[in-house]
Amino acid sequence: MNRSRTPSTHSLELLPYRGPEGDPRPPVGGFLAAVALVLTDHPGASSTPPPHFLLIRRAQSKRDPWSGHMALPGGRKHPGDGSLLTTAIRETREETGVDLSQSGRLLGCLPPVAPAGSGLPSLTILPFVFQLTGDVDPRPQPDEVAEILWTPLTILDRDEHRGVHHHSMGSVKMAFPSILVEGHPVWGLTHRILKEFQQRLG
């Protein structure tokens, strides 16, 4: 059944961020990363839009295991980052031009996630959830981001946007649940993060 309710972000059940001392430990031989799920009630000219979140389509790159995928802004923690929160803010600014330290309010976190497939980098990702507090003009950094899309939260609830993405991991072909956004499948880690977020919506 297709549900048409408008999600509410006012009663989100998120985890509190306890600072760098609460950041997860990197996996053995791996590293830490952070992503930002950025929410806004005013993505464009519509007078009464539903809440939207920011998605990026990653640029094509042979060095990126997620080349061309739909994703949330974010990336690997740098040695100079004091915390994963710093990582999420820095990466979002570098990839989209949105400075969450100036125009965002941290709402909380989602549980850490890690890639499930073999052959992928060994990493642990902490997702942060932000609410925009001011007007922004996101612009993709072309070396890393091909496109930026403001996506209504209602898309997470609609049957017509659900699909299956087929992906080969070496010689193994696998099928993953996905959400279609303007013809692009959102799957894998990003899909898992968004489904976790959806379960916490009021």
C-alpha positions as CSV (number, residue, x, y, z in Angstrom):
1,M,0.0,0.0,0.0
2,N,1.3,3.5,-0.8
3,R,1.1,5.7,2.2
4,S,0.9,9.5,1.6
5,R,1.6,10.8,5.1
6,T,4.1,13.7,5.4
7,P,7.0,12.7,7.7
8,S,7.5,14.8,10.7
9,T,11.1,15.6,11.9
10,H,9.9,17.1,15.2
11,S,9.8,13.9,17.1
12,L,13.0,12.2,15.7
13,E,14.4,9.6,18.0
14,L,18.1,10.2,17.4
15,L,21.2,9.2,19.4
16,P,22.9,12.1,21.2
17,Y,26.4,13.0,20.1
18,R,28.8,12.7,23.0
19,G,31.8,14.3,21.4
20,P,35.1,12.7,20.2
21,E,35.3,10.5,23.2
22,G,32.1,8.8,22.0
23,D,33.3,8.3,18.5
24,P,33.5,4.6,17.4
25,R,37.0,3.0,17.2
26,P,38.3,2.4,13.7
27,P,38.2,-1.3,12.6
28,V,41.5,-3.2,12.6
29,G,43.4,-2.1,9.6
30,G,40.7,0.3,8.6
31,F,39.5,3.9,9.1
32,L,36.6,6.1,10.3
33,A,34.3,8.2,8.2
34,A,31.3,10.4,8.7
35,V,28.3,11.5,6.6
36,A,25.7,14.3,7.0
37,L,22.0,13.8,6.5
38,V,21.0,17.5,5.9
39,L,17.3,18.4,6.3
40,T,15.5,21.5,5.3
41,D,11.9,22.6,5.1
42,H,12.6,25.2,2.4
43,P,14.5,23.6,-0.6
44,G,13.0,25.8,-3.3
45,A,10.3,28.2,-4.3
46,S,7.3,26.0,-3.1
47,S,5.4,27.7,-0.3
48,T,4.5,24.5,1.5
49,P,7.1,21.8,0.6
50,P,7.5,18.7,2.6
51,P,10.8,18.3,4.5
52,H,13.7,17.5,2.1
53,F,17.2,16.0,2.5
54,L,20.3,16.6,0.5
55,L,21.7,13.8,-1.7
56,I,24.7,13.9,-3.9
57,R,25.7,11.8,-7.0
58,R,29.4,11.0,-6.7
59,A,31.7,11.9,-9.6
60,Q,33.1,9.1,-11.7
61,S,36.6,8.2,-10.4
62,K,38.6,5.0,-10.7
63,R,40.0,5.7,-7.2
64,D,36.5,5.7,-5.6
65,P,34.8,2.4,-4.8
66,W,31.5,4.2,-4.8
67,S,32.2,6.1,-8.0
68,G,28.9,7.4,-9.6
69,H,26.8,6.3,-6.7
70,M,24.1,8.3,-4.9
71,A,25.2,9.2,-1.4
72,L,25.1,11.6,1.5
73,P,27.9,14.1,1.7
74,G,30.8,12.9,3.8
75,G,34.1,11.1,3.8
76,R,37.1,9.8,5.6
77,K,38.3,11.3,8.9
78,H,41.5,13.3,8.4
79,P,44.3,13.3,11.0
80,G,43.6,17.0,11.7
81,D,39.9,16.4,12.4
82,G,39.3,16.6,16.1
83,S,36.1,14.4,15.9
84,L,33.8,12.7,13.4
85,L,31.5,15.7,13.8
86,T,34.3,17.9,12.4
87,T,34.7,15.4,9.6
88,A,31.0,15.5,8.6
89,I,31.0,19.4,8.6
90,R,34.3,19.6,6.7
91,E,33.3,17.0,4.0
92,T,29.9,18.6,3.5
93,R,31.5,22.0,3.0
94,E,34.1,20.6,0.6
95,E,31.7,18.6,-1.5
96,T,28.7,20.9,-1.6
97,G,29.7,24.4,-0.3
98,V,27.2,24.1,2.6
99,D,28.8,25.2,5.9
100,L,26.9,23.4,8.6
101,S,28.9,25.1,11.3
102,Q,27.2,28.4,10.2
103,S,23.9,27.3,8.7
104,G,23.1,24.0,10.4
105,R,22.0,22.7,13.8
106,L,23.0,19.2,14.9
107,L,20.0,17.1,15.8
108,G,21.8,13.9,16.7
109,C,23.3,10.8,15.2
110,L,22.3,7.4,13.8
111,P,24.0,4.2,14.7
112,P,27.4,3.6,13.0
113,V,27.4,1.5,9.8
114,A,30.0,-0.5,7.9
115,P,30.2,-2.0,4.4
116,A,28.8,-5.5,4.3
117,G,30.4,-6.7,1.0
118,S,33.8,-8.3,0.5
119,G,36.4,-6.3,-1.4
120,L,35.2,-2.9,0.0
121,P,37.3,-0.7,2.3
122,S,37.4,-1.5,6.0
123,L,35.7,1.4,7.6
124,T,33.1,2.5,10.1
125,I,30.8,5.4,9.2
126,L,29.0,7.6,11.8
127,P,25.9,9.4,10.3
128,F,25.0,12.8,11.7
129,V,21.6,14.5,11.2
130,F,21.5,18.3,10.7
131,Q,18.6,20.7,10.3
132,L,19.4,23.8,8.2
133,T,18.9,27.1,10.0
134,G,19.5,29.4,7.1
135,D,19.4,29.7,3.3
136,V,22.1,27.9,1.4
137,D,23.1,27.5,-2.2
138,P,24.6,24.1,-2.6
139,R,27.1,23.7,-5.5
140,P,28.9,20.5,-6.3
141,Q,32.6,20.3,-6.1
142,P,33.2,18.8,-9.6
143,D,36.2,16.6,-8.7
144,E,34.0,14.8,-6.1
145,V,30.3,15.5,-6.9
146,A,28.5,15.3,-10.2
147,E,25.1,16.5,-9.0
148,I,23.2,17.7,-5.9
149,L,19.6,16.8,-5.4
150,W,17.1,18.1,-2.7
151,T,15.0,15.0,-2.2
152,P,11.6,15.0,-0.4
153,L,11.4,12.7,2.7
154,T,8.1,11.4,1.4
155,I,10.0,9.5,-1.2
156,L,11.1,7.1,1.5
157,D,7.5,6.1,2.0
158,R,6.3,5.6,-1.5
159,D,6.0,2.2,-3.1
160,E,6.6,3.6,-6.6
161,H,10.1,4.7,-5.7
162,R,11.2,1.3,-4.2
163,G,13.2,-1.0,-6.4
164,V,16.0,-3.6,-6.6
165,H,19.5,-2.7,-7.7
166,H,21.6,-5.5,-9.2
167,H,25.3,-5.2,-8.6
168,S,28.2,-7.5,-9.3
169,M,30.8,-8.1,-6.5
170,G,33.6,-9.9,-8.3
171,S,32.0,-13.0,-9.9
172,V,28.9,-12.8,-7.6
173,K,25.8,-11.0,-8.8
174,M,23.7,-9.6,-5.9
175,A,20.4,-7.8,-5.6
176,F,20.0,-4.9,-3.1
177,P,16.9,-3.0,-2.1
178,S,16.9,0.5,-3.4
179,I,15.1,3.8,-3.6
180,L,14.8,5.5,-7.0
181,V,15.6,9.3,-7.0
182,E,15.2,10.9,-10.4
183,G,16.1,7.7,-12.1
184,H,19.1,7.0,-9.9
185,P,19.2,4.0,-7.5
186,V,20.0,4.8,-3.9
187,W,21.3,1.5,-2.4
188,G,23.9,0.0,-0.1
189,L,25.2,2.0,2.8
190,T,23.2,5.1,1.9
191,H,20.0,3.1,1.6
192,R,20.7,1.5,5.0
193,I,21.2,4.9,6.6
194,L,18.0,6.3,5.1
195,K,15.9,3.3,6.2
196,E,17.3,3.6,9.8
197,F,16.4,7.3,9.7
198,Q,12.9,6.6,8.3
199,Q,12.2,4.2,11.2
200,R,13.0,7.1,13.6
201,L,10.7,9.6,12.0
202,G,7.6,10.7,14.0
